[in-house]
Amino acid sequence: MEIPGLGPVTLDADFGDYVSTPLPVPVFGDAQCRFVVSGYDDDDAKVDFESAISAFLGLDESALRSASEPVFQYYLDVKAEVGGDEDFVAIAGPDDVWSHVRLGAGEVSVQREDAHGDRQVYVSVECECAWEPEHGLQIVFRRGASVSKVGPFDSHLTNASTFDRADLADVVYYRFA
């Protein structure tokens, strides 16, 4: 089987997902990532998956800079919860936040959102971050084109889905506490 933009993929028989070989991802400084595509076979608009993959692979690192503020806010919220722990990582501001994130540390997930009717295809990545080793950082790209959600990894593709609130559909970061 081949998915345009990814090339040959193999079927993960346990989950029914298609998995690519590692590919360089420009938005992550060409880190090698496997793509896991869910729901492709049963979808009537496979071109949406292909477009999202193409858009995502066409992004450069500036796409992440557009999300620096919400990622920094996530850091500040975790820091406020942890309190005055002197060993907690110090991040000076939004411009410094990405130096504390390990981008592309594994898999890139591609799937269609079902929960709140938006039905878009999203590209989601779980990253490691210095301030939250347990939950990490999830970065989600709507249609593969722009960052639409950041926060702790919860496997949801939108904040509307995470918090079951339609009014959060376009909110990139929403305080989890």
C-alpha contacts under 8 A as a table, 3 or more apart, distances in Angstrom:
res1	aa1	res2	aa2	distance
1	M	8	P	5.77
1	M	9	V	5.75
1	M	10	T	6.82
2	E	6	L	7.26
2	E	7	G	5.10
2	E	8	P	4.22
2	E	9	V	5.58
3	I	6	L	5.49
3	I	7	G	5.49
3	I	8	P	6.53
3	I	9	V	6.85
3	I	50	E	7.21
4	P	7	G	5.89
4	P	50	E	5.97
5	G	50	E	6.65
5	G	53	I	6.38
5	G	54	S	5.87
6	L	9	V	7.29
6	L	20	S	6.40
6	L	23	L	7.88
6	L	35	F	7.80
6	L	53	I	7.76
7	G	20	S	7.36
8	P	20	S	6.58
8	P	21	T	7.81
9	V	18	Y	5.76
9	V	19	V	5.21
9	V	20	S	4.53
9	V	21	T	7.05
10	T	18	Y	5.41
10	T	19	V	5.29
10	T	20	S	6.57
11	L	16	G	6.27
11	L	17	D	5.81
11	L	18	Y	4.59
11	L	19	V	6.35
12	D	15	F	5.71
12	D	16	G	5.39
12	D	17	D	5.34
12	D	18	Y	6.04
12	D	19	V	6.83
13	A	16	G	5.28
13	A	17	D	7.50
16	G	38	S	7.27
16	G	39	G	7.90
17	D	36	V	6.28
17	D	37	V	5.50
17	D	38	S	4.80
17	D	39	G	6.96
17	D	40	Y	7.85
18	Y	35	F	7.93
18	Y	36	V	5.63
18	Y	37	V	5.08
18	Y	38	S	6.72
18	Y	40	Y	7.98
19	V	34	R	6.69
19	V	35	F	5.61
19	V	36	V	4.62
19	V	37	V	6.47
20	S	23	L	7.84
20	S	34	R	5.41
20	S	35	F	5.21
20	S	36	V	6.72
21	T	33	C	7.85
21	T	34	R	5.53
21	T	35	F	7.47
22	P	32	Q	5.21
22	P	33	C	4.64
22	P	34	R	4.27
22	P	35	F	7.32
23	L	31	A	7.78
23	L	32	Q	4.96
23	L	33	C	5.34
23	L	34	R	6.29
24	P	30	D	4.44
24	P	31	A	5.33
24	P	32	Q	4.48
24	P	33	C	6.47
25	V	28	F	5.51
25	V	29	G	6.63
25	V	30	D	4.42
25	V	31	A	5.54
25	V	32	Q	6.28
25	V	33	C	6.79
25	V	57	L	6.00
25	V	104	G	7.81
26	P	29	G	5.01
26	P	30	D	4.39
26	P	31	A	7.30
26	P	57	L	6.45
26	P	58	G	7.22
26	P	59	L	6.41
26	P	60	D	5.39
26	P	61	E	6.99
27	V	30	D	6.93
27	V	56	F	7.83
27	V	57	L	7.38
27	V	58	G	7.92
27	V	59	L	5.30
27	V	60	D	4.24
27	V	61	E	4.42
27	V	62	S	7.59
27	V	63	A	6.95
27	V	64	L	7.27
28	F	31	A	5.58
28	F	60	D	7.69
28	F	61	E	6.51
28	F	103	L	5.70
28	F	104	G	5.97
29	G	60	D	7.88
29	G	61	E	6.91
31	A	103	L	7.58
31	A	104	G	5.85
31	A	105	A	7.85
32	Q	104	G	7.10
32	Q	106	G	7.90
33	C	104	G	6.13
33	C	105	A	7.27
33	C	106	G	5.52
33	C	107	E	5.42
33	C	108	V	6.48
34	R	106	G	6.65
34	R	107	E	4.90
34	R	108	V	6.11
35	F	107	E	5.69
35	F	108	V	4.67
35	F	109	S	5.86
35	F	110	V	7.17
36	V	107	E	6.76
36	V	108	V	6.07
36	V	109	S	4.84
36	V	110	V	6.13
37	V	40	Y	6.51
37	V	109	S	6.00
37	V	110	V	4.74
37	V	111	Q	6.08
38	S	109	S	7.57
38	S	110	V	6.25
38	S	111	Q	5.13
38	S	112	R	7.85
39	G	42	D	5.69
39	G	43	D	6.22
39	G	111	Q	6.43
39	G	112	R	7.32
40	Y	43	D	5.34
40	Y	46	K	6.31
40	Y	49	F	7.38
40	Y	111	Q	7.73
41	D	46	K	7.93
43	D	46	K	5.90
45	A	48	D	5.70
45	A	49	F	7.62
46	K	49	F	5.34
46	K	50	E	6.50
47	V	50	E	4.88
47	V	51	S	5.93
48	D	51	S	5.11
48	D	52	A	6.13
48	D	120	Q	7.85
48	D	121	V	6.42
48	D	143	R	7.66
49	F	52	A	5.16
49	F	53	I	6.16
49	F	110	V	7.26
49	F	111	Q	7.41
49	F	112	R	7.98
49	F	121	V	6.13
50	E	53	I	5.17
50	E	54	S	6.12
51	S	54	S	5.08
51	S	55	A	6.02
51	S	143	R	7.32
51	S	144	G	7.74
52	A	55	A	5.10
52	A	56	F	6.02
52	A	121	V	6.55
52	A	122	Y	7.06
52	A	123	V	7.21
52	A	142	R	7.89
52	A	143	R	4.57
52	A	144	G	4.28
52	A	145	A	6.84
53	I	56	F	5.15
53	I	57	L	6.13
53	I	110	V	7.65
53	I	123	V	7.59
53	I	144	G	6.09
54	S	57	L	5.23
54	S	58	G	6.14
54	S	144	G	7.57
55	A	58	G	5.03
55	A	59	L	6.56
55	A	143	R	7.36
55	A	144	G	5.24
55	A	145	A	5.22
56	F	59	L	5.41
56	F	123	V	7.48
56	F	141	F	7.68
56	F	143	R	7.92
56	F	144	G	4.35
56	F	145	A	5.62
59	L	62	S	7.72
59	L	63	A	6.38
59	L	145	A	7.20
60	D	63	A	6.07
61	E	64	L	5.52
61	E	65	R	6.86
62	S	65	R	4.97
62	S	66	S	6.59
63	A	66	S	5.50
63	A	67	A	7.28
63	A	146	S	6.50
63	A	147	V	7.07
64	L	67	A	5.30
64	L	68	S	6.64
64	L	147	V	7.28
65	R	68	S	5.07
65	R	95	D	7.90
66	S	69	E	7.57
66	S	147	V	7.73
67	A	70	P	5.65
67	A	71	V	6.24
67	A	147	V	6.57
67	A	150	V	7.98
68	S	71	V	5.21
68	S	72	F	5.99
68	S	94	P	5.06
68	S	95	D	6.71
68	S	97	V	6.83
68	S	98	W	7.52
69	E	72	F	5.09
69	E	73	Q	6.17
69	E	94	P	5.33
70	P	73	Q	4.92
70	P	74	Y	6.29
70	P	150	V	7.01
70	P	172	V	6.84
70	P	173	Y	5.57
71	V	74	Y	5.04
71	V	75	Y	6.39
71	V	94	P	7.49
71	V	97	V	7.22
71	V	150	V	6.41
71	V	151	G	7.01
71	V	173	Y	7.56
72	F	75	Y	4.93
72	F	76	L	6.23
72	F	93	G	6.73
72	F	94	P	5.21
72	F	97	V	6.07
73	Q	76	L	4.96
73	Q	77	D	6.17
73	Q	173	Y	7.91
74	Y	77	D	5.16
74	Y	78	V	6.33
74	Y	150	V	7.99
74	Y	151	G	6.13
74	Y	173	Y	7.36
74	Y	175	R	7.24
75	Y	78	V	5.25
75	Y	79	K	6.10
75	Y	131	W	6.44
76	L	79	K	4.93
76	L	80	A	6.09
77	D	80	A	5.10
77	D	81	E	6.37
77	D	175	R	7.18
78	V	81	E	5.11
78	V	82	V	6.20
78	V	131	W	7.15
78	V	132	E	7.24
79	K	82	V	5.16
79	K	83	G	6.12
79	K	88	F	7.53
79	K	131	W	7.51
80	A	83	G	5.24
82	V	85	D	6.60
84	G	88	F	7.96
85	D	88	F	5.49
88	F	131	W	6.95
89	V	130	A	6.66
89	V	131	W	6.08
91	I	96	D	6.17
91	I	97	V	6.22
92	A	95	D	7.89
92	A	96	D	6.18
92	A	97	V	7.83
93	G	96	D	5.50
93	G	97	V	6.53
94	P	97	V	5.28
94	P	98	W	7.99
95	D	98	W	7.28
96	D	99	S	5.85
96	D	100	H	7.59
97	V	100	H	5.64
97	V	101	V	7.15
98	W	101	V	5.17
99	S	102	R	7.93
100	H	129	C	5.75
100	H	130	A	5.41
100	H	131	W	7.85
101	V	127	C	6.80
101	V	128	E	5.80
101	V	129	C	4.33
101	V	130	A	6.47
101	V	137	L	7.99
102	R	105	A	6.29
102	R	127	C	5.79
102	R	128	E	5.12
102	R	129	C	6.14
103	L	127	C	5.47
103	L	128	E	7.15
104	G	107	E	7.01
104	G	108	V	7.63
104	G	125	V	7.07
104	G	126	E	7.61
104	G	127	C	6.35
105	A	126	E	7.53
105	A	127	C	5.98
105	A	128	E	7.21
106	G	126	E	7.70
106	G	127	C	8.00
107	E	125	V	6.58
107	E	126	E	7.48
108	V	123	V	6.71
108	V	124	S	5.87
108	V	125	V	5.01
108	V	126	E	7.72
109	S	122	Y	7.98
109	S	123	V	5.56
109	S	124	S	5.04
109	S	125	V	6.32
110	V	121	V	6.94
110	V	122	Y	5.73
110	V	123	V	4.59
110	V	124	S	6.47
111	Q	121	V	5.43
111	Q	122	Y	5.59
111	Q	123	V	6.78
112	R	119	R	5.94
112	R	120	Q	5.53
112	R	121	V	4.10
112	R	122	Y	6.02
113	E	116	H	7.56
113	E	117	G	7.55
113	E	118	D	6.67
113	E	119	R	5.00
113	E	120	Q	5.71
113	E	121	V	6.22
113	E	122	Y	6.96
113	E	157	L	6.58
114	D	117	G	5.90
114	D	118	D	7.07
114	D	119	R	5.59
115	A	118	D	7.87
115	A	161	S	5.96
116	H	119	R	7.75
116	H	160	A	7.00
116	H	161	S	6.36
116	H	166	A	6.89
120	Q	142	R	7.01
120	Q	143	R	6.35
121	V	142	R	6.57
121	V	143	R	5.13
121	V	144	G	7.52
122	Y	140	V	6.65
122	Y	141	F	5.63
122	Y	142	R	4.77
122	Y	143	R	5.18
122	Y	144	G	5.95
122	Y	157	L	6.77
123	V	140	V	5.67
123	V	141	F	5.08
123	V	142	R	6.65
123	V	143	R	6.98
123	V	144	G	5.36
124	S	138	Q	6.95
124	S	139	I	5.79
124	S	140	V	4.31
124	S	141	F	6.30
124	S	157	L	7.11
125	V	138	Q	5.66
125	V	139	I	5.35
125	V	140	V	6.41
126	E	136	G	6.89
126	E	137	L	5.84
126	E	138	Q	4.54
126	E	139	I	6.56
126	E	153	F	6.33
127	C	136	G	5.82
127	C	137	L	5.05
127	C	138	Q	6.08
127	C	139	I	7.63
128	E	132	E	7.80
128	E	133	P	6.54
128	E	136	G	4.81
128	E	137	L	6.06
129	C	132	E	5.80
129	C	133	P	6.14
129	C	136	G	5.41
129	C	137	L	6.17
130	A	133	P	6.21
132	E	135	H	5.85
132	E	136	G	5.26
132	E	137	L	7.62
132	E	152	P	7.95
133	P	136	G	5.36
135	H	152	P	5.20
135	H	153	F	5.49
135	H	154	D	7.91
136	G	152	P	5.55
136	G	153	F	5.93
137	L	150	V	6.83
137	L	151	G	5.47
137	L	152	P	4.83
137	L	153	F	5.56
138	Q	149	K	7.66
138	Q	150	V	5.45
138	Q	151	G	5.50
138	Q	152	P	5.65
138	Q	153	F	4.62
138	Q	154	D	7.56
138	Q	155	S	7.96
139	I	147	V	6.83
139	I	148	S	7.83
139	I	149	K	5.93
139	I	150	V	4.75
139	I	151	G	7.13
140	V	147	V	5.65
140	V	148	S	5.69
140	V	149	K	5.01
140	V	150	V	6.40
140	V	157	L	6.38
140	V	158	T	7.84
141	F	144	G	4.75
141	F	145	A	5.97
141	F	146	S	4.97
141	F	147	V	4.33
141	F	148	S	5.31
141	F	149	K	7.06
142	R	145	A	5.98
142	R	146	S	5.82
142	R	147	V	6.48
142	R	148	S	5.62
143	R	146	S	7.41
147	V	150	V	7.62
147	V	172	V	7.33
148	S	158	T	7.32
148	S	170	D	6.96
148	S	171	V	7.18
148	S	172	V	4.98
149	K	157	L	7.20
149	K	158	T	6.06
149	K	159	N	6.79
149	K	171	V	7.00
149	K	172	V	4.13
149	K	173	Y	5.86
150	V	172	V	5.94
150	V	173	Y	5.42
151	G	173	Y	6.23
151	G	174	Y	7.69
153	F	156	H	7.96
154	D	162	T	7.52
156	H	159	N	7.34
156	H	161	S	6.14
156	H	162	T	5.57
157	L	161	S	6.89
157	L	162	T	7.65
158	T	161	S	5.24
158	T	162	T	6.31
158	T	168	L	7.89
158	T	169	A	6.35
159	N	162	T	4.76
159	N	163	F	5.96
159	N	164	D	7.73
159	N	165	R	7.58
159	N	168	L	5.57
159	N	169	A	6.11
159	N	170	D	7.86
159	N	171	V	6.58
159	N	172	V	7.34
159	N	173	Y	7.46
159	N	174	Y	6.95
160	A	163	F	5.59
160	A	164	D	5.28
160	A	165	R	4.66
160	A	166	A	4.94
160	A	167	D	6.71
160	A	168	L	4.67
160	A	169	A	4.78
161	S	164	D	4.92
161	S	165	R	6.81
161	S	166	A	7.70
161	S	169	A	7.99
162	T	165	R	7.93
165	R	168	L	5.78
165	R	169	A	7.65
166	A	169	A	5.58
167	D	170	D	7.70
168	L	171	V	5.08
171	V	174	Y	6.67
